[in-house]
Amino acid sequence: MTAMTPGSNIPLSAARVAVDVAAPVRLDVSGLLLTADGKVRSDDDFIFYNQPSGPGVTYRSGGGSAPDAIVVDTAAVPPGIEKIVVTASPDAAGQTFQGIEPTATVRNADDGSALATFTPPQLGAETALVVIEVYRRNGVWKARAVGQGYANGLAGIATDFGVSVEEPAAPATPVPATPAPVAPPVAAPVDPRIAPPVPAAPPAPPAAPAAPAGAGKINLDKGRVNLQKNQTVSLVKGGAPLLSRVRMGLGWEPAFRGKDIDLDASVIAYGPNRNHLDSCYFGKLTILNGAIKHSGDNLTGEGAGDDETIVVDLGRIPAEATGLVFTVNSFTGQKFNEVAKAYCRLIDDASGEELVRFDLTGAEPQTGVMMAKLIKQFTGEWEMTAMGEFVKSRTVRGMVKPAAKSL
C-alpha cells in the first residue's frame, strides 16, 4: 500500500476502485464527473447521498459506522469524462478541518484491499476539500492525491466545477403550527472566512402599525412600515424625490439549540417579460454593471444585525431591468423550520434609515424562500411586496423559474 503525498499519483491495478474518506467527525463525501474543461456536464454529474448514482460512479454510505465512499467503475465511465474528483466536508455546518484532518483510502472495490492512503497536511480554515482524483491519462486510469481546500464549503466547490444542487422531493411531514422557541442570541467569534461583518442594526425607530392583511398598497408617509405577507408598499414619501440607493438586509438565527445555519441571500433580476437577466449571489457579487452588489457569504447566521446585505443603486438599474426578487437558500440542506427570526428589511443607503421590514413566519420544511420583490412602475417609482413563498431549491439557480412566475 502506498502512502501518498500532495500531487503524487499511482496507476490503478483494479478496474473498480472505492475511495473512502474517514475523520474523527461525520463527513459528507461526494464525487464529481468532470470533462476536459474541468466542469460537470450537468447537475447529474454530482454524486452524493441524495443523488447516489451516475454513469460509472456511485455513492456508498457507511451507515455511520464506516466511512462513506465514492466507487468508480472505470470501464463504465463515459468517454467524455476525464476525471472524477472525490470531495469531503464536515457534516456540521461551518466546521473546519483544523484538528480533524481526514484520511482517504483508495481500495479495490471488489475485495476491499487498500491500494493507497492520503492525509492532506496542515489544514486550517478549510470547510471542504477535493481529496483525491481518479483520472484517465493515455488510456490508463490513475489516482492522484490533491488536498485542495475551500474556505467557503461546498459552495466553493460548486462554483469551481459548475454544480448547482437542487433539493429532492421532501417527504410529507407535519409542520409545527408555530416556530420553535428561540434562545437569546449569543455573540460568535468573527469567522475569518466570512466577508467583513455588517454592523449590527441600530435599534429600530418606532414603526407605524402594520396595515391589516389585504389592505393593498401603502406608502412611507407615516414612517417605517411593517409588512405582512403579500402586502405592497410604494417607496415614496410625501412627494419626496424617488429613492436612489437602497440596501436590502437579510438576517436569520439558528432555531433553539440548532446548528449553525449557512444560508445564502441572492437577488434575481428580470426584464418586463419575466425574462431572467442575471442573479447576484455569493458566487457573483456584482451584476448589472455594478448597480447591484452583494456583501458576501455568511456561513453561520450567528451574531446581531443583518447576516447578508445587497445594495441596489436604483438610479443605475438599466431600463430593461424592471423586477428584482430577493431570495434565501440553504445550500447545505437545512430547512427553514430549523431557522428562527428570518427577516428582510429595506434601508435607505444614504441615511441608514430603515424603511420597510418583513418578518418571516410560518416556516416550512423547504430549502428556499422568496422573501420580497421590487417592481418598477411606469412612473419610475419602485414598489416592494413581501412574499414569504417557500421553494424546494438549495441554490439561486433553482429559484429563477418560480421567482419569474411571482412577478
N, C-alpha and C positions, 0 to 999 in steps of 0.2 A: 504494500500500500504506500502511496506517495503522499507526503505532506507538502502541500502546495504553498507557494508564496505569491503575493500580488503580481499578476502578469504572467505567471508560469502556466504551461499547458501540458496536457497529456493526450496521446491518442486513446480512443476508447476501444477496449477489447471486447465489448459487448454491444450488440445491436440495440438492446433495450436497457436504458440506464434510468436510475432514480436518483434525484438529488434531494436529500432531506436536510433540513436546517433546524438545529437544536440550540436552545438558550435556556438560562435559568427561569425565564418567563415564557408565557404562551406567545407564539408568533403567528402572524398571518403570512403565509407563503403563497407566492403566485408565480406564474410563468407567462412570458410574452413571446409570441412568434413574430420575428422581425424579418423584413425584406432587406435587400441590399442597401437601401437608403436608411436603414436603422429605424423604420417605422412599422407599426402594425398595419395590416391591410384594412381592418375594421375592428370594432369592439369585440367581434367574435374571436379575435386572436389574443384576448386577455383571459387567461385560465386561472381561476381562483375558486374559493369554496362555493360561491353562488353560480359559477359557470365552470363546472369541473372537467369539461372535456372539449377538445378541439382536434384538428387533424394531426394525429401523431403525438399529441401532448395531453396528459391528464393530470388532474389534481388528486392527490391521495391524502385523506385525513388520517392523522394519527390517533384520533379519538380522545385526545387529551392525555393519553398515557405514552404516546410515542410521537416523534416529530412529524409534522406534515411534510409532504414531499411532492415534487413535480416529476412525473415519469415521462420520459421521451422515448418513443419508438422511432429510431432514426429511419427505418425503412418505410415508415408511413408518413414522414414529414413531407409536405408538398414541395415540388421543385423550386418554387419561388421564394421559399423561406430559407434564409442563410444562417440564422442563429435563433436559439431560444435562450432568453435570459431568465434566470431564477432570482426572484426578489423576496425580501423579508422585511417585515416591520412589526414592532411590538403591538400586541392586541390592545393594550391600554393606550387610549388616545393621548398623544403628546409626549409619551415616554421616549427617552433617548436610549441609544445603545451603550452609553457610558457605563462601564462596570458589568454589563451583561452581554459581552461580545459573543456572537453566535458562531457555531461551527457547522459548516456544510460538509456533508459526506456524499461522494459520488459512488453509487453502488451498481453492480449488476442487478437489474430489476428482476431477473429470473431466479437467481439463487441467493440474493442478498449480500454477496461478498463485497467488501469495500475495495474500491479502486483508488480513491484519493480522498484526502480531507483538506479543508481550508478554513482558517480562522482569521478574519480581517483584523489587522493590528491597529492599535491606537485610535479607537473610536471615541467620539465625544458627543457633539450635538446632533449627530445623525439620528433621524427617526425612521429612515427607510434605507435599504441597501440593495444594490444589484450585487449579488453574492458570487454567482457562478454563471458562465455562459457555455452552452453546448452549441458548437458551430461546425459548419462544413467548410473544408478547405481542400481544394483539388480532389474532390470525391472522397475525402477521408473525414470522419467525424472525430472531433476533439472536444475536450473540456478545458476552459481557461478560468483561473481564479481572478476575480475582478475586485470586489470590495469597494465599489464606488458608493459613496454615501450621499444622502439627500437630507437637508435640514428641514424641508417642508413636507416630509412624509410621502405618502402615496401620491399626493397631488404633484409633487416634483417629478416623480417617475412618469406619471400620466402626461405631464407637459412635454417631457423629453421624447416619449415614444408615441405620442399622438393618441392616447387612450382616453375615452370617457366611459364611465361606469354607470350603467342605469340600474335602478333598483328593481329586483324581481317582484312579482306579484306578492303582496302581503297576505298572510292568512287572515281570515275573519276572526278578530279577537275583540272582546268587549273593550270599550274605551271608557275610562273614568269620566263621570259627568263633570267633575271639577278637577282643575290641576292639582298635582301633589303639593303639599305644604312646602314652603321654601325656607331653607335655613338662611340666617343672616349672611350676606356676602363676606368672604374672607379675602383680605388682600393677598395676592400671589406675588412671588418674586418676579422681576422682569425677566422674560424669556428672551435670550439673545437671538432666537430665530424669528421673532416677530418683528414686523416693521415698528418704528418708533411709536410708542403707545399714544393714543389720542387722549388729550387731557380729559379728566373726569368732567362730566356735565355739571355746570353750576346749578344750584337749586333753582328749580323752575319757578317762574313768576306765577301768580295766581291765574288760573285758567278760567275762561268763560265756560259755563256749564255746557256739557255735551248736548248737541241738538238731539231731539228724540229720533229714534230709528225711523227711517223713511221720510225725514223732513226735507230731503232734497239738498240742493247746493246751498252752501253758506259762504260767508267771506270772513276776512280777518278784521273787520271793523271793531269788534269787541275784544280783540286781543287773541292770545293763543287759543287754538281750537283743539279739543279732544275729539277725534273722530271715532265713530263706530263703524263696523264693517259695512261696506257698500255706500258710505256717505262720501260726498264730494265737497271740497272747499275750493273756492276761487282764490288764487294767490294775489289778490289785490286788496288794498286797504284804503278806504276813504278817498278814492280817486288819485292816490299817490302814483308815481311812475311805476311801471312794471318792475318786478324784481329782476335783477340782472345775474345774480350768482347765489346759488343755494347749496346747502350741504345736507345730504341725507345720512343721518346716523342710524346705525342698526346695532342692537345690543341683545344679549341673552345671558342667561346664567344656567349652570347645570341644575337639574332638579334636585330635590332634597336628597343628600347622601349619594348623589350621582357622580359619575366620572366626569372628567373634563370634557367639554363639548367643542369639537372642532367643526365649526360651521363656516360657510363661505358666502359672503354677500356679493351680489352682482347686480348689474343693470343691463337690460336688453333694449336696444334702440330699434324703432320701426319707422317705416315710411307710411304715407297716407293710405296705402292699400294693404296694410298689415304686413308688408314685406320686411324681412329681417335685414337690418343694415349692419349691425355689429353688436358685440357683447363685451362689457367691461367686467373683469373678474381678477382673481389673484394671479392668473397667468397672462393677463393683458391689462395692465394698469391704466392705460390711456387709450381712448378711442375718439373718433370724430375730430381729428386734428387738435387734440388737447382740450376739447370742450368738456369732456367727462374724464375725471381722474379718480382712481381707486387708492385707498390708503395702504393696502397690503393685507396679507393674511394674518388672522389671529387664530392661534391653534388651541386655545383652551376655553375662552369665554369668561375667564376669571377677571376680577377687578372691577372697579367702578367706571362709569362712563361708557361711551359708545365703544363697541368692540371693533367695528369696521365702519369707515365713512366713505362716501362717494360724493365728490364735489362736481356740481353741474353748473357750468357757465351758460346760463340760458341765452345770454346775448350772443354767444358764439355757436350755438347749436345750428347746424346747416338747415336750410329751408326744407330739405327733403326729410328731415327727422321730425316727426310730429307726435310720437308716442314713446314713453320710457316706462318700462316695467321693472320694479325693484324686487329681487328675489333673494332667498336664502336657502342654501342646500347643505346637506350633511354628507360629505364625500365618503366618510368612514362608515356610514350606515346607521348611526344613531338616529332615532326618530324623534319627532317633535314632542311626543308625550314624555320624553326624557329631558325636556328643556323647560326652564321656568323664566318668567318675566321677559319674554321676547317682545321687542317693540321696534318701531321705526319712528324717527322724528325729523321734521324738516326745519332747517335753521337758515336764517339769513346770514350768509357767509361774511357779509360786510360788517354787520353789527354784532353777530353772535346771538341774536335774539331767536329763541325757539318759537316757531310759527304754528306748527301742526304736530300732533303726536297721535300715534295709533298703537295701542297695546293689544297684542295678540292673545286671544282667549280661546278656549275650546280646542286645545291642541289635538291633532290626530296622529296615529302611528304611521306617518309618512316621512320621507326624507327631503322634501322640498316644499317651499311655501312661497306664493306670490304675495308680497307684503303690501305693495302700493303701486299706483301708476300715475304718471304725469302726462296729461294730454294737452297739446297746444290747440287753442281755439282760433277761429278765423280772425278774431280781433287782435290776436297776438298774445293774449294772456294765457297762462297755464293754469290748469286745474289739477288738483291732487285728489285721488279717490283711494280710500282704504279698501284693501282686498281680503287678505287673510284666507286665501284659497290654497288648499294643500294639494300637492302633486307628488306622484311616485317617481322621483328622479333624484339622483345624487349629484348631478352636475348641472351647470347652467345650460349646457347643450340640450339636455332633455327638457328644459323649460321653454325653449323657443316657440314650439308649436302651441302649447297650452296658453302661454302668455299672449301670443298673437290673437288667439280666439277671444281673449278677455277684452280686447280693445274695441 
